[in-house]
Structure formats: structure tokens, C-alpha cells
């Protein structure tokens, strides 16, 4: 009986193989199409993966909020930093900014100078001072930090300590607590491109004797401003600007504070709807 069934089984297996071979080309065609689609959305997938990783790391962190606003952020009740800035809620915890601002970049500015003959030392991120005591010299370090997402949000901070690492951490913490949003647009009459690449109108900031003026520039001009101020504007999302600095500009800190003061003035002007549309003004980030 078994010998008679073997040919029948072989015939059935051959039929199955033939069916599978016939079906294979039909399955391969959609697979090729999917490969093309996945290639087109590769960048979007990478962004999603980065955001998920950041969210998971934030949820697993040991941060215990001490303010009511921090508790709401921790519980995912608030998902946008613009809500706090529009409502003028004072941010007292830097972890709130870490949670609400994606792709936050940090940079330390060159505010110090190494020792050199006739004041020609190399620039440094730490500004060192010393106090003369009976026990000897007691050094202290200060640094200036700027944070931003290059999409309409920026903050600056200044930190001092007896060591370099605590000074850096203080400056970054202070910068996160001082974060603001700015207005961007296309305010130069020569351009009219419609992109939010420069300041929408002329603004003036002041700190000490330094007066910093920012003016809208056409697309492609670049950041025509002092090198350390360029870093502030870049992290704020401004790509083109003309500037003018007056006063005792050798004081680096006053120059930086005057530049940030000018950015703050962008939000103090009330603009009509018609002017907002003509200047293509955007508040905060381009994509909500």
C-alpha cells in the first residue's frame, strides 16, 4: 500500500512547487516597489527614531519635577514650549526645556583668553580671574553658553565657579531657563523670497555702553556680525542679517548681551495681519 502512495505524494509535492514558482514573481514586484518607497522616506524614519529614543530616555530619567508646570510636562499634558512662552510661565527647571524642545544644540562662546605676551593669548571658552589672598592665588572660571534648535528658539547663560566643569553646567542650565522665541521673516525690500530667513524689521539692543543694531538682509547675504554673535543667531534660526555695533565693543559680554537683547525686541512689536503676511513673519518654529 505504501509503494502505491509514494508516486501520488511526489506528484502532489511537484504541483505545490510549481504553484510556488508561479507565485514568486508576483510577490517580488511589490517588494521592489516597497524598497523604493522606503528609500524615499528614509530621512523621515531617522527623525522618528531619534525622537522616540529621546522620549524614552527622558521617561526613564530620574527627573522628579518640583513645580506644577514640570509635573504637567512629565505627564505629557504639555508638549510645546511655545505654550509656556506665550502664557509667560516662568521656567524653573532645565529638564522642561530638554523635554519640550527637540534637537536642542548647545555651544560655548569664546569669552576668555589664554595668557600671552602683550595680551596676544589664544581665545578660550573659559574666562579666568584670580583673587590675591594670604594663602595664595585663588582662580575662578566663567563661561558663556548659548542653546537653540535653529528653528526660532534660543537662550543664553553665564556661569562662574572655582572649577571649569561646574561653570559650564551652570551656564548651560541658565541658558535653558532663559530660552525665548523670536520672530523671523523676509523684511528686506531687495529679496521678497517669502522664506523666514532673516529678521523681519530693524531692531536695536543695548547692554552697558554697547548698542547692537540688527537689520534684515536679502537671502544669501549671510550673518554679517561679530563671530560669537553669529553663533547666537545661527542657533536662533537666522541665516541672513546686517548689523552695526557701537560703544565699547571690546567688552565681549556686553556685545553678546546686546545681541540677545535685540532678539528679545523682536517679540515686543505688535504687527498688523497685513504686515505679517507681507513680511512673511513666523513666530517660533516653522513647523508646529
C-alpha angles and dihedrals in degrees: 000000000000092000091056093050095052096074090048091052091048091051092051092050091050091052090051092050091050091051092049091050090050091050096047098078090049090055094045096058097062089044090058091049091050091052090057092049093049090051091054094051097040093111092051091051091051091052091050092049091051092050092048092050091049092048093049092048090049093049092049093048120108093238112141110191116227098190131063091240090052091052091053091050091048090051091049092243090128119041104169130068090208089071091063093043094048092047090044092235110171111238109221100168124061091207088071090065091046089055100043103037114065121208094016112185126200129201134176117221128224102253099140137064133212121235114276142151115285091358094299098129123139118268117257138186091236123069109209126205131173136212120210113224137160089258093054139265116338110200124206129192130212130185138181121223133190126194130189147142096227086240108091102299126098140156138182132205140181123209134183131189144145089256131047099234096053089046091054092048092049092051093050092046091050091048091055091050091050097051117142137177123234140201121249132183147131103282102156117103092215094059118043092168093139096230124124096239104127142025111294094225143001115289133180127208128188135198121166107321094334118103116190121195122194120195130184115259131195120261114282096028095108128206107318096189142095113305098247091045087053088065091053093050093044093054088047091057099251114137104174130036144143118217144183127198124198132181131032096346093170086082097087096191093054090050091053094045091048090052091051090046089056090053090051090054089062090075096046097069119088111219129192121241092249093054091045091057095043093049093040091230119189125189116214118331123010093226117044 
